[in-house]
């Protein structure tokens, strides 16, 4: 729809619903909404030149089966359903994937009770085909891996999540949705009063402006901002918490002549004392094998290199009490992660517990990803959904997805169903 701006007289594009942020969650949700409501007009706004440029294009590429999560939790349900939907979607669209499986390997006796508890958890979450294997079973599946016991999850797979996300975008456009890139939103506000006798402004009362002065009008806004979800919330007058703190994960890669060492995903038994999962072996769709990642505070929200720095992002993170508390509770772990990021021999030493044949000369520094970790003011990692609307005229027409539960790529189609339900109930679509 085109409508005239009451002040300038210029025409402005107007839509029923605008979705801000074209990562995998924004793309999946925009797709779900337009398929449910083909008679409404939708626009998807993205600040980068390309879609799925950040977390959606910088991840391990794993289709998770849902073992780790608390039984009955939203996270568990979404992951298990999301994995099923992801495989069905890839089949339907002809997208390549590989159900190569995963072993969660115990290398120390003390890890066995935790491994058995994980198995019980996986069963309660209805994870498919899960079994416990002994040292011989580990070698049958991964000839170069050593361990005393493992969980075998053959339903775990790998896929290029960026390719999947771009396909969601294609579906959205084919259903009639509009996509605008290089549109960095910096203001979401009510349109000023319409000229006397006109109801145009009231039909599309929200104006979304970008850093170049462009404007789009709409009735409702959904933001899926990932690494910027807290700032998008703030500009529309909503709360800044939970705050996003960026953590960078640096991967190593196996040299091609050593790819034979790894067949499927090999993961450690998670240690509940630490906030992140630990390093693992991950085969990729392009034939490469990634090892890692570590987890260190990133000094820039989209900083994929060690020396990337942004003063606002850095000050934002360090001044937040939640991060200060998290750091103090995990100081030794944090220093260890930084050390392993600089001295890759220390990371290789951990990996050798699983594949003793691995040596420092077999690995190279690889890519990095940045995780948008939502933190509350007490320093707790927020790992479930956080939706945020606001009060007043703007707030009642905006829904922010402040945090989407990890693993968000695996869960993306299930998350989209849930976000679309929330949009429908809040805005009475």
C-alpha angles and dihedrals in degrees: 000000000000120000134179120247108236093219103040102022088227119137117250127195112249130195139176094237132016120197115201116205126038101211119124094281094048092045095047092047095046088051093049093048096049091047089053095043109032092162093061124082119239135189127189117206122200128179096209128072089244136040123249091019101149131031090358091057098035107058141103094265095231126150099214121211099211104253102136104053130098109268112255093016121131089241092058095046094047094048095049092046092040093054091052091048092046093055091045091049094050090049092049095047096039094242115158119247136156123219091207097154133226136249120205100202130205111206097171128055091234090062094061098083089051091048091051090048088052090052091053090048092050091051091050089051091054093241108177125249096352117168141165117240132190129225091282091050090051091054092048090057099033110021094193097043121098126200141129098236137356144185111238115210108179091174092068112100146167133244139159098260093192089058089050092048092050089051090054085054091051090051089051093051093044088055089056102268122144122229122199120186129193089038107133106189115221103158136039112178146139118280112250116253116297118245114272113288094016125109096184095107091050093053091055103021100165123081119198113195130187134211091267094056097256118144137206123187125212145158096233138014131209117188124200098173103159107188090017100041094115093050093048088052091050095052091056091052098259129126123290093218135126086048122215114235114186118227119189120214116201118203131202120212129217116239109252094248088060098050089104089074093073128047104166139359115308115194134178124239103264116250109222091209091070129063098224134055104245133235122319143174114252126182114210133217091247091059096257123123122224123204121199148336120219118196121232132159109268116222091212128041092232096027109137095166126072093241098043108126136178117181095211094048092045095048090044092056099042095046092054112101092210091062092045090055093046091051093049091051093049103031096131093045091048094051089048091052092050091048092051090048091057100035106044091186087073090055092047089053090060091046090052089066086072102032108025092184091066115105135186091253090060095066139067131191108270140187127309136220132202119221120208098224114191112215130187123218092265092060096254119145107242106221105166133068119297116190119183131189123165143224127261129034099315097037093054090057098044130077119189122198094212096176131007114199117256129272082051096162094054090043095041099112092043091046088050091056091051096045090047090052089051092048091050094050096044096045099029092231 
